[in-house]
Amino acid sequence: MRGSRTAVCVSVVIAVLIASLVMLLEPLPPGGAPVFSQEMSAADSLPPDAPYLQWFRATTSIFPNDEVRALWVVRDALTTPESITRLIDFAVQTRTQMLFVQVRGRGDAFYNSAIVPPASVLTAPLKDFDPLAYLITLARREGISVHAWLNVFLVWSNPSETPPASHLFAQHPEWLLTDASGRRMDHVPNREWKHDGIEGYFVSPAVPEMRRHMARVVRELVANYPLDGIHLDYIRYPSRKYAFDPASRAAFLVRWGVDPVELNGDRSKLQGVIGGAALAIVDSLLAEQRAADVDSMVAAIREACPGRALSAAVIADPVEARQQKAQDWADWVHERWVDFVVPMAYNAPPLELEYKARIYHRLVGRDRVLIGLGVFGGREDFLAESVELLRGVGVSGFALFSYNALAEDPYAAAFIEHAVLPPDTTGDDVDNGSDTEDPDDPDGE
């Protein structure tokens, strides 16, 4: 990979110098936290009919190949002005047009909020340094679209620390999910939920107060910041094992006469009482209820951010998403609750990824999906091949997870330039007349 990176280092160095010169010529307003005007947002009035990604491609002039280039940015890249400046430099170098910026990681805020407590990792008070405001200012100068990435139901992941008193988990621990035995997630040894691949404590999607809370969070964000969009993550149940809470369990029992816990263990006794066909129906009813609870959150957030693009990072397999996580993302698109989805297809080999992309297009349409690609843990070795195959499918573009996995590698921008972007055809070596075509979880953070 290093040889490919070195081959384009000269162009990257030039890009760095140009970006740095722009920063020097256009200093930030004093204090580092500018006052925004809503006219600054490129998405103030979304087209009524055209899919957002189609409109975005048509109104953005920096595409190298009519493909959207998006990048997930995990919250630890937002702690200082210097780290944010490096991020924007990287986006310019790789000609990234869209950033999913994680400003809500564990029920906290990397922006000024009257609702959500500030993130503990921030070293300066938000009144002195507002990461989101600073980032938007730099991104605007480069024509880069900024979407606030919010972890929705995942609210805490460090059992060794106590959240601040104003934190959602501290104020409403009763909102947390439980297992079938009634153990709340914060009472389960962390080795257990980690063994199951679960990232931390989830609040129940069935809690109406949680939906109202998140709607307030989103309304505050879009009122105070000229965001181009909201990007949802962990908008699902963690698993079928941790999918219980007292209120929704009681509601299902009252409505259908079956305790959901009985569907999660030894089902033979229940089947002997109601029969196999009835048991299958009850299974479907429970799945529908859980999916409807998640749907309600998506719909509430949609209502809270009119005039802004709404997208979601979703489980790559739509069947697994629906059956195991109650995440019916295809329906979200059809209902126009979200403008596009980003399936996190990090682990799919290139040929499988090509097949998945065709499925996504048939399921929701080409202009309603970006393909999420991983550039971590060795997955970057398959990036160029995956991109080439996906271009053959005709995808709208790609989202890479994540900037943070690339940030410490001095050759990373050159690698992305070589693996993802086609050759720059604006120079003197443009092919004249040839018909030859020029030959990257969130849910992990």
N, C-alpha and C positions, 0 to 999 in steps of 0.2 A: 504494500500500500504506500510505503514511503516514496517509492520511485514515482508513482502517480502524483503524489503530493508535491514533490520537488519540481515536477515538470511545469507547474503553473504558479510557482512561488513569486515570480517577477510580477505577474499581474496582480497578485494579492498585495504585495508590497506597495504597488502604485495606488491601489484602492485605499490602503491604510493611510497613505500620505494625503490623498485627496480628502478622505473623511476627516482627518485631523485638521487639515487646513480650514474646512468648513466650520468645525467646532471653534477654531480660534477666531474666525472672522465674525461669528455670530454668538456672542456670549449670552449666557442665560440671564434672565432677570435677577436682580439682587434677591438673596435669600433662598434661591433654589426651589421655590414653590410658587409658580406663577398663578395668576388669576386667569381662569379659562373662560372663554366665550363659547357658547354652544354652537356658534357658526363654524367653529374649527373642526367639527366632526364631519367626516365624509359620508356618514350614514344617517344624517338627520332626517331625511325622508327617503325611505326605501321604496323601490318601485313596487307598485301594487301587484303586478303579475309575474314579472321576470324572477327566476330563481336568484338568490343573492349572489351565488358564486358566478353565475353568468353575468350579472350586473357588475360585479367586482372586476372580472376580467375585462369587461368592455370599458370601464372607467379608470383603470389603472394602467399607466403608460410605461411601467418599468418591467414588464414581463419579458423574459428572454425567449420564451417559446409558447406563449399563451397558456402557461401552466401556473397555478397558484403555488407559491412557495411559503409554507407556514412553519413556524418553529415554536415548540413548547419551551417555556422558560420557567424552571422551578424556582421557588421563592428565595432560596439562598443566594441567588444572583442579584437580589434587589436590596441588599443591605447597605450599600454605600453609593455615593455618586460615581466613584471610580468604577465599581463593578457594573453599574448600569451603562456608563459610557462605553466600556469594553463590549457589552452586549450589543449596543447599537452599532458600534464599529463592525462587529462580526456580521450582523444582519446586512449591513451595507456591502461588505465584502462578498457575501454569498448571495446577494440580490434577493434577500428574503422580503416579501411584501406584507406578511401578516405574522403577528406575534400573539401567542396565547400566554399571557403573563399571570403567573399564579399569585394572586393578591389575597387569597383566602385558602390557607393550607390546612389548619387544624382549628377551625372555628375562630380564627384571629384575623387581623387586618394589617396589610402593608400599605395602608392609606388612611387618611383622616376619617374617622367614623365616630358618630355619637351612639352607635348601636353595638359595635363589635370591639373588643379590647385589642390594643396593638400587639403585634407579634413580639414575643420575648427576645428574639434574636436581633431586633433592631437596636443599634448602638446609640442613636440620637433620638430625641423626642420628635414626634411627628410634626409638631409645630415648627421645628427647625429644618427637618428634612422629610419630605413626603415622597416616598419612592415612586408611587404611581404618577404623581404630578410631574416629577422630574423626567420619568421615562416617556410620558406622553409628549412633553416638550421636545425632547430629542428626536423621538420617532416622527413627529409632525414635520420637522425640518427635512426629513429624508423621504417623506411620502409613505411611511410604513403604517399599516393599519394595526391598531391595538385593541385586543379583546381581553377583557378581565376574566381570568380563569379562576373558577370557584369550586372548591371541594364542598359538596353539598351535605351528604349524610355522614361522611367521615369527619369526626370532630376532635379526636384525640388519639395519640398513639404512643405516649411515653408514660407507662404506669409508675415510673420512679419519680415523676414530678406532679405537683399539685397545681391545677389550673388556677388562674386568678379568680377572685370572687365574682367578677363581672362576666366570666366565661359561660357559654351556654351549658357546658357539661357541669360546671359547678352550680349553676342556678337550677338546672333541670336534669338531674341524674336519672329521674324516673322516665325520661324520654328514651333512654338507651334500650337497645334490643336485648332480648334474652334468648337462651337456648330452650329446648323443649322441657327441661327440668325446672325452668324458671330462674336460672342463674343469669343475672345481668352481666353484660360484657365486662364491666369493670370489676366484677367479682370472679371472673374466670382467669386462671393463671395465664399470663401472656404467652407462655410457650404453647398453650393449647390453640389459641386462635392464630398464632404465627405458623404453627404446624399445618393449619388448614389454609394457609396462604392469605390470611386476612390481615389487613394493614393496621387496624386499630379499632377504636370504639365507634360504632355507628348509632345514630339516633334512628328511631323508627319512622319510616315514611308514612305510617298510619296516624301520626300525631298531627291534628289540624293546626295546633299552635306552632309547630315547626314550619309548616307551610307559610303561615302568616309571618313568622320571623324572617324566613328567607326572602319573601316578597319585599319586606321592609329593607332588608340588606341591599337588594338589587335596586329598588327605587332610589335609595340614598346614593348608590354608586352612579347611576345614570344621571341623577340630578346634579351631582357635584363634579363630575368628570366627563369630558367630551370623548367618551369611549365609542369605538366603532361597533363593539359587540360585547356580548356576555358568552363565556364558554364554560359549560357545566362538566364536572367530573364527579365520580362517585355518586352518580344520580341513579342509585340502585340499592338493593339489599346486598349484604356481603356474601351470603350463601343461604341455602335453605335450612342449614343448621341453626344459624342465628337469624331467625326471621319471625320471632315472637315478641309480643309485648302484651301486658295484661289487658289493655283496653281493646285492641283489635281481636285478641283471642276471645274475650267475652262477647264482643259484637258478633263474631262469626258463630259462636255457640248459640246465641239467642236466635239468630236469623235462620240457621240451617240445622240446628239440633246436634251438631257434631263439634267436639273440641278439636281444634287443629292439631293439638299435640298427639292425638290418636292417629293422625295420618303420618306422623314422623317416626314412629317406632314399630312395634310388632302389630301389623295390621290384620292379622288373621282373625282376632276376636271381633273386630269391627266388621270385617267382611262377612263373618258368620252371622252377624245380626242384620246387616242391611243388604248383603249380596254384592257380588263383584261389579255388576253394572252400576249400581248406586254408588259404590265406592269410587269408581272412575269419575262419576259426575261430581262428587264432592271434591275430589282432587282438582278438577277443573275449576270449580267454584272458588276454591282457596287460591289457586293460581291467578284467577281473574281479579280477586279482591286485592292481592298484593300488587299486581300490575297496575290496577286502578289507583292505588295509593301513590305509587311512583308517578303515574300519569298526572295526578292532581298537582303534584309539586311542579312538574314541567309546565303545566298549563298556568299555574299561579305565577311562575317566573316570567312566562311569556307575556302575561297581562301587565307585569310590573315594568317591562322595558319596551314599550311601544317605540317604533322607529329605530330600534337597534337590532343588529343581527343577533340571533340566538343560535348557538351550536352546542354540541355535546360530544365528548370523548366517550366512546361506547365499546362494549365487548365485541370483538371481531366476528364471532359466530352468532348470527341473529337468533338461532334456535337455543343455544346455550344462554344467551342474554335473557331471553324470555323465560325459559324453564327454570334456570338456576338463580337468576338475579332479579327477576320480575322487571326487566328492562326491555320494554317493547318499543325499541327505537324506530323501527320501520313505521309503526303507527304514529309516532311523534311527527315524522316527516309528512305522512299523508294528511294528518290533521293540521299541518302547518303551524304546529307549536314550536318547532325548531326549523331554522332555515337550511341547516345542513348538519350532517353527522361526520365524525372522524373515527372510523373503526380502528382500534388499536391492534393492528395486525403485525405486531413486532416479531412474533415467533414463527410466522409462516415462511417457509422456503419460497424462493422466487416463483417456481411454477405453480405452487398452491396459491400464492398471492395473486397471480394473474387470474386464476379461476375464481377466487373470492371477489376480485374487482368486477368481473362479469356478473356475478350474483348480485352485488350491491347495485349495479346499474339497472338490472332488471327489477330489483326490489324497490328502489326509491328514485332512480334516475341519476344520470351522470352529473348533473349540475346541483345535486343535493348531497354530495359526498366528497370528502378528501380522504386519501389513503394515509393512515398513520404508520410510519416506518420507524424502526428502532436503529439507533446508532450508538449502542452500548453493548458491552459484554460480548464482543465479537460479531454482532449483527451487522456492523458497518461493512464487513467484508463482502456482504451480499448486496450492498446498496446499489451499486452501478447496474448489476444484472437485473435487480428488481425494477429499477426505474425504466430500464430499456424495455422489459416485458410489459410494464404497465402503460408505457407510451403506446405500445401496439394496441392496447385495449382502448385507449383514448380517454384517460382519466382527466378530471378537472385539475388535479394537482396533488401535492404531497404535504404532509406535516411530519416533521422530524422530531423524535423524542430522544434526546433533548439537547438544548443548548448546553446545559450543565455538564453533560457527558463529553462534550467537545471542547469546553472552554479552556481547559488546562493544556491542551495539545497545540503547540505552535503551528503545526501543519494542518490543523483541522479545517480551516477555511479553504485552503488549497485543495484538500481532499474532497470537500463538498463541491467546490467549483468543478472538479474533474468528474466526480461520480454522478452528480445530479444535473448540473447545468449544461446545456449544449454550448458549443463554441460561440464566442461573441462574434457576430457577423457584421459589426459596425466598423471594423478596421479595414486595412488595405488588403488583407488576404482573403476577402470575401470570395466565395466560389461564384464565378460568373456563368450562370446558365445551367449549371449542373442540376440534374434531378435527383442526385444521391442524397438521402436523408441522413442527417447527423444521428450517428448511432445513439425513508426516512423519511412512558405511560404515566401517559400520565397515570392514570390508575396505578402508577408505581410510586407516586410521590404524595 
